[in-house]
């Protein structure tokens, strides 16, 4: 069935206009976006989305974690909510669809329900979670973990490249870091969670399929590694006498890459994406290097094996270079599997739309990863061209996004109209 031939319940044109309008905030180049968490651009985006939530008839609020939450009342206000969400913060060199289609798609679902005169059995909340990306303060899922009481108070003291702490950024955003506990959801108050997202990988595009159903999210392990040596003049300290922290870091970075490639058939990935060198001068031997490590796999046993080998590689590089080292664990999650009953609804509704949607795992993590620890969850992927994401060239067609949003709507309609599984 041709996408254009389908009669959609959701308003594709409204969704397109909102995506394009939000993309103007923090715009870089023709198609890129830079909307860092808790930045003025992020706040402007939140205010725009809040206006759309209120226009749609939702009550909207900004909590103390920086999450924007729009609520559609249900028949039973005390029932556990059906939460739909994602994020609108971006990478510093990002695209306009990552996270955004999940928030605006969720809003489109809630608005369509109201326009259809449907009052769900339980409340539905559409959430734009704060700082999913984690690029500004080097730790993501802040807002989604926050509402679950899983945040680390030390995260408030993390600084960005300008020395601004998360605590200061939250206060400037209009939140009160001393009142975070007020924004934590009571246990059992979230019944289920849904998220629509671009795939950020090439599977659907290669298969020429518009949407897919997520089976699981791989388990991310995030570290901050610090190697410390001794600074000296680059022109006078003999090579055998050096304690060069950057040389040690280079060995570790190579080890991350090599360990992730050990099994070419495995979905293991490893990345070092952030590096700080002190004193950062061309003619001083680097004394201290701090860098991130991102290791992910759907197989926890294999990921644990790679972690053990990486720890050994760090110890070896430090010993060879006469360096001291520390490893700080920022994030550690098991692979998390989507609920079978939600996937079953998605499969049924996708077939009704004339689509045989495949299941596929997610290498990137999402706010759904945090929510998976307190409730059942389901995710829908929309194909993106060549699998490109975290890049201004990120692209999905509005037809595909609308189709994914229609499936999100049909799934939410089924879930909010029955007590099954909730």
N, C-alpha and C positions, 0 to 999 in steps of 0.2 A: 504494500500500500504506500503510495506517495505521501510524504509528510504534509505537503500542501493540501492533499485531498482529505486529510483528517479534520474532523470538526472538534476543536479544542474548547474545553470549558473555560480555561484560564484566558486572560487577555494578553496575547502575545505582544501587541503593539505597546501597551502600557509597560510591560516588562522591559521591552527593548529601550524605550525612552528613558526609563529609570536607570538602567545600566549605563547608557550613554551619558546621562546627566551626572551620575556619580563619578564617572571616569574623568570628568573635567576637573575634579578636585584632586590636586596633587599630580596633574598631568605632566608627563615628561615626553618630549618628542611628539610624534603623531599618535602613537598607540600605547605608550608606556604610562605607568603610574608609580608615584612614590608617596605613600601615605603611611608613614611609620607610626607605630602604636603610640598613643598618647601625645601625638604631635598636634600642632594647630590644624594641619590638614585632616588628621583623623577626627578631630573634634568637629570640623566643618562637615565631614562626611556623616558623622553621627547625627548632627542636627538636621541634615537633609533627609536622612532615612527616618528620623523621628517624625518629621513633618509628614512624610508619606504614611507612616503608621497611624498617625492621628487622622489623616485624611481618609484612611481605610476604616476608621471606626474603632481602632484599637486604643487602649490606654497604654501610654508609653512612659518609661522611666529610665533614668541612668543610675545604675547601682554604684556602690563604692569601689568595685573592681574595674569600673569603666565599661561595663557591659550595658548595651542598650537593649531593653526588653519591652516588647509590645505584647499585650495580653488581650486575647479574644475570650470573652466570658463564655462559660459553658452552663449546661443545665444544672450541674452540681458543682458549685464553686469550691467545695472542699475536696473534690476528687483530685488524684494525682494528675499533673498536667501532661499533655502531649507537647513536647518541646521540639521546635524545628529551628535550625540555625546554622551559622557558620561565622565568618568574620569579614570585616571590610578593611582591616589594616593590611598593608602590603610589604613586600620586600623593597629595598631601596631602588631596585631596577626591575620592577615587576610589571605585570599585565593587568588588564581591567576585569578579568573574569574570576580569578582565583579567590575563593571565599565569597565574593560578591553575589554570584548567582545563587548561592545557598541562602543568603539573607534575603535578597530581593525575590527569589523564588518562594521562600517561606512566607514572605509578606503577601505575595500574589495568591498563595493558597488560602491564607486567612481572609483576604479581601474577597476572594471568589466565594468562599463559604458564606460570608455575610450577604453578598449580592444575590446568592442563590436562596437566601432565607433559611439557611441551615444553622441550627444552634447545636454545636457538638455536646456530647454528654459530659465531657470534662473540659476545663479550660485549655486553650491552645496558646502557647507562648512562642513568639518569634524572637530569636536572640541574635544580635550582632556581638559576638564575644570579643573581648579586648585582648589584644596581643596574642593571637594564635601563632603568628609567624616566629616570634622570638628573636628577630634579628637586631632589634635596638638594644635589648638588655641581655642578649645571649641566653634566653630561656623562654620557651613558648608555652602556649596553653594557659596563660595566666588567668584569664577571665573564666574559662570553663572549669579549670581546677579550683579556682577560687570559690565559686558558688557551691562547690561540693566539700569545702573545708579542707582541701588537699594542698593548700598553698603553704609555702615555707616563709615565715616572717622575715628571714634573711633576704628573701628576694626583693624586699622593699629597698634594700641598700645597694642593690646592683646598679652600676652606672653605665651610661651610654658613652659614646666616644667623646662627648663634650664634658663629661664628668657629672651630668645630671643624674640623680638617683631616681629609681622608679617611684619612690615616695614623693619626691618633689614633682615628678611628672604627673602623678595621680592628682595631687593637690591643684596643680595648674589646670588640669582637665576638668576640675569641678567636683572631684571626689574627696572623701575624707579617709585617709589611710588608717586613722585611729578607729574607724567604725566598720571595718571590713566584716566583722562577725555578724553585723546586722544584715549583710547581703548573702549569707550562707543559707542554702535551702535545707529545711529539715529533712531528715532521713525518710524516704518513702514518698516525698512530695512530687517527684518526677516519675511519671509512669513509663514513658518511653521517649526515645529521641530519634529524629530523622534528619538527615543532611543530604543536600544536593551539592555536587562539586564537579568541576572539570576533572577529567581523569589524571592529568599531569603525566601521562605516559602514552605510548604509541599503540597499545593493543587495539582499542576500538577504531582508531583511524586506519590502522593496517587492515582491519577486517571490514572496513566500510560499514560500520554499525554505529548508529547515533547515540545509543545509551546502553549502559550495562548496570548490573546489580553487584554491589560489593559483597564479597564473601568474608573478608577479614582485613584488618590493618596490621601491618608488620610492626614488630616491637622495636622502638627506637631506644638506643643507648647514647646519651650525650654526656661527654666529659669536657672539663676544662683542664688542660695539662699545663703545668708550669715547669720549665727547666731553668736552673740557675747555675751560671758559671762565674767568670770573673772578667771584668772589663779591662782593656789595655789598649795601647796604641797599635793601630793596624799596621804601622810601618816598622815597629821595633821589637815586638814580641815574637820570638821564634815559633814556628809551627808546632814543634813537639811540646812546647810549654803552654800552649793555649788551652783555655777552658771556654770554648765557644758554644754558647747555648743554641745559637741558630743552626750550627752544624748538627748538633744533637737532634734538634727539632726536625731538620730535613730527613734524617734517618727514620724518625718516627712517622713522618708523613708518607714516606715511601712504603713503610711497613703497613700502614693503614690501607694503602692502595693494593699492595700485593696480597694481603690477607683476604681482602674482599673479592679478589679475583681467583682464589684458589680453586673454586669449583665453578667452571664457566656455565654450568647448567643451573646453578643456584641463584636465587634472587638477592643474595647478600650484597649490600652496598656500603661503602665506607667513604667518608669525606672529611677533609679539613678545610673549612671555609672561612675561618677567622684567625688572624695572626697579629700579635702585638710584639714588637721588638723594642727592648730598652738597652741602651739609651737612644737607639734609632739614629745613629750618625754613620756616615760612610767611612770614617777613619777611626772608629772605635770598635773593638771586638765586642759583639753582642754579649751582654752579661745575663740578661733574662729574656726569656721568650714565653709568652702565654698563647695557647692556641686551642681551638675547639676540635673535638673528635665526634663524629656522627656515624654510628654503626647501627645498621638495621638488618633484620631478617624476619621471615615468617616462621622459621624453625628456631625455637629458643635454644635447643641443644647445640645446634651449629653456631648460633650467635655467641653462646657461652664459650665455645671452643675458640672462636676468633678473639673474644675478649681476653681469655687467658693468654693466648699467643701474643696479643698486643701489649699486655702488661709486661710480658717477658721482653718484648722488643724495646719498650721504654726503659726498663731497668738496664738492659744491655747497652743502649745508646748512652745512658747516663754514666755507666761505669767506664765505657770507652773514652768518654770525653771529660771525665773528672767532674761531673755535674751532680747537683742535687735535683730532685724532682718531687712534685706532688700531683696527684690525680684527684680532681673533685668531680663527683658524680652529680650532674645537673638533672638528668632525666633517665629513668630506667623503667620501661614498660614491657610486659609480655605482649605477644601477638594477641589481638582481641577479635573474636569472631562475631559476625552479625547474627541476630536472632533468626532462627529458622522460620518461625511463624510470620515474621515481618517479610522475610525474603519470599515466602510462599505467596503472600498478598501481592508483592511487587511482580512476581512472575505471572500471576493470574491477570493482573491489571495491564501488564505490558502486552500479554497475548491479546487482550481485548482491544488494544491499540494497534494490533497487527504486527507486533514485534516479538521476536524470539530473543529476549535479552540474555546474553551470556553472563555468567558470574566471573568476577575477576578480583584479585586481591589488590590492596592499596599499599604501595611502598611508602609514600608520604604519610605522615600522621595528620590527623584532623581533630577538631574539637570533639568529634565522636569518640575518639580514643579515651578522653577523660570521662565522658558521660557513660562509657561502657562499663565502668566500675560500679555504677549505681542503678542502672536500668538497662533493659533491652534496647538495642539500637539497630537501625538500618540505614544504608547509604545507597544513593544512586549516582552513577558517574555519567557525565556527558563527554563525548569525544572532543579532543582538542587537536588541532592540526599538527601533525608530525610529533605529537606528544610534548610540545614545547610549553614550558611554564616557568615562572620566576624569570621572565624575560618579556620585554615589550612586544615580542613577536607572538606571544601567547594569543591563540585565536580559537573561538568556537562560533559556529553559526547560530543566529537567533532561532532558526527552525529547530536545531538540536536542543538548544536551551529551553525553548518552549515545550518541546516534547518531554524533556526531563522534568520540567515543572508540572506538566499535566500528569505524569506518573506520580510525582510527589503529591499532587492534589488528590488523585484517586486513592493513593495509599493512605493519606491522612484521613480522607473521608471514611474509608473502611475502618480504620483504627479508632477514630473518634465516634463512630456510630455503633460500635460493639464493645462489649466488655472483654471479649476474647483476648487473652494474652496480657491484658493491662492490669 
